Amino acid sequence: MPDPIMIYTLSTCGHCKATKRFLDECKIEFEFEDVDLLEGEERAAILEEVKKWNPNCSFPTIIIGDKVIVGYKEHEIREALGL
């Protein structure tokens, strides 16, 4: 079974959109959270989660299994997915 993939994104972020598009094109299943569309406690909780993986809290933060990739780095994403 492949590693679960979670992406923390901003709805307006070009790099975040490119990451989602790349994974879609590769037919890779993933979950994502548009952090800027959340409010209140839910948003605060997700930001704390992002900080555990990426202390700078920048986007996209991509988690593939236990590997963290910050930013749209196609080469690193391909490598982590074994593509």
Secondary structure, DSSP 8 states (H G I E B T S, - for coil): ----EEEEE-TT-HHHHHHHHHHHHTT---EEEEGGG--HHHHHHHHHHHHHH-TT--S-EEEETTEEEES--HHHHHHHHT-
